[in-house]
Amino acid sequence: MSSSDSPTLTCPILLEWMNAQQMTTRKVNFKSGLLRILRNGFREMFLEISSEKSATHKFRLKNIAVHSKFMNEGKCTINFKDDNARAMISNAPPSQLVEFLKLMYIKLQGESAAKISLKERLEGKGVMEEISPLTSKEVTKAKDKLAPKDTTPKTGLAKKRPDRGQNRDQSAQPPSKRRCLTTAIETPLTPEQQRVLQAVVSGRNIFFTGSAGTGKSFLLRKIIASLPPDSTFATASTGVAACHIGGYTLHSFAGVGSGQGNLKRLVELAKRPHIAQQWRRCKTLIIDEISMVDGRFFDKLEYVAREVRCNDKPFGGIQLVLCGDFLQLPPVSKNDNSGEGQAKFCFQSEAWDRCNLHSYELTVVHRQSDPVFIDILQNIRIGRVTPEIISRLQATANHKVDSSGIIASRLCSLTKEAQLINSSKLENLPGPMKEFQANDGDPTYSQTLDMQTPVESVVKLKVGAQVMLLKNINVNDGLVNGARGVVVKFSTEGLPVVKFRSGEHTVKYEKWSVKVMGGSILSRKQIPLKLAWAFSIHKSQGLTLDCVEMSLGKVFEAGQAYVALSRAKSLASLRVLDFDPKHVWANPEVLKFYQRVRRSMMALEMIPLGKKK
């Protein structure tokens, strides 16, 4: 039985009983409680709650209410109305909690409602057994029940509106039940992604990598959902990357400011009460975009962790989950007077070797489907350029990737260059300009939100503006992060109506949330659009673009050309204006590191399994 099908869940549980006035009369707190879904011989379902140190409690799963609004945060409350009791679940791995509730809900749909006589009960069918895993037939049946029913009258006559209480059992399911089921039915992990997830759940320190489009961010979100929220801290090297995974910036989590200064000063900063509490609570530290973290800062962080946690193990005994591609963008050197010198990669730090990281590489590319283009990108990634690759990329200069008024976004090496193109193009458009002001939960943090969310505090648009969508709105309709469009008008409410490749769509305000030091959550509501005549290669990392144009003549970093080219879905949607093989190279130290990673992975696979004979 896979973990996703398991009728059990282990997490903290608070069990309460109430009197007729709904006042709590008794409490039992399970720090590590075990929930099991059981069924007796009469096919009646029960929820069993137990632990090693407390008595076992069973509740009939009938006439219950499930409050699952915060299940994606690992929280849920189940009210047992007949027993006047409730179980408050907390700090459960969100994905396991969602699967557990889905299993319970679907099994309840098939529960027999037959009456059972006292004689039958006395004859013994009361032995409890764990329920069986879900079958595809059960899932399909449950999805059919949730599907909206066709209410169109078969005749031209309008039907009389029924009373509110009429046919209540046959009405649409409550949103909470629908959310419980649909949230859990998602794209499954590939075998190599599943292997990484199992390594994380087993407690290993891991580093996983992969070329652009192999699903690193997708897997990272699955990993976060599979761990207890209270002791798992998801971080990233940049604010935007942290926002995408719902976490902190690494510097914010560590509480050491910019990371400049000596070790003694950094430890003092990290030992401030609210920061130290965060460090001590952390059992798993996730760092996305690890390739952009300076190795010197990584060494400092490892030392701070040991000092604050009073633990001499690497990183103070914290489990590390590191994700990134060192063959993309490197760490940035700060121009300061610290005297620390050039930034170095994390794998060049002393802490990297001490942490005993198990390395994994994702190889299945999901962003592109054309094997020829995938092969070109894999060669460009390691700095290899053949005459055939040169010929194919130079031929894209004649591609017509513009369509329906949507022109290709131009990727620039410098952010300032992209900003200049966007502002001048917008100014040159005729017609009035409309401004959209962000609604920030705390206006004093607007500058922080500017850096840590992908959307700006003020979005300026005109009819004819080339824009890019900054959030997944409707994946099935192609309204995803990175989708390109053009503003065709403004609605009667003043909202931009954008023509995407899939059709016109009125873009409404969306919400972003950012975690900051101390556990506070900042929020911003804004139109999820950005001017897209041009943007920098650095800002494009992680995006998939419908149509893209680039000039690689000003590339100044290893991996920059690869990041730019790998944003395109296919050769047909790509236009390279001045391809020169001199602008394609990979850092030799990184290439040596990946050779070591692959050798260690091969050695791991060759280890014989099973007992020695």
Summary of the structure (lengths in Angstrom):
residues: 613
radius of gyration: 27.6
end to end distance: 28.6
largest distance: 86.9
contacts: 1855
relative contact order: 0.09
helix: 36%
strand: 23%
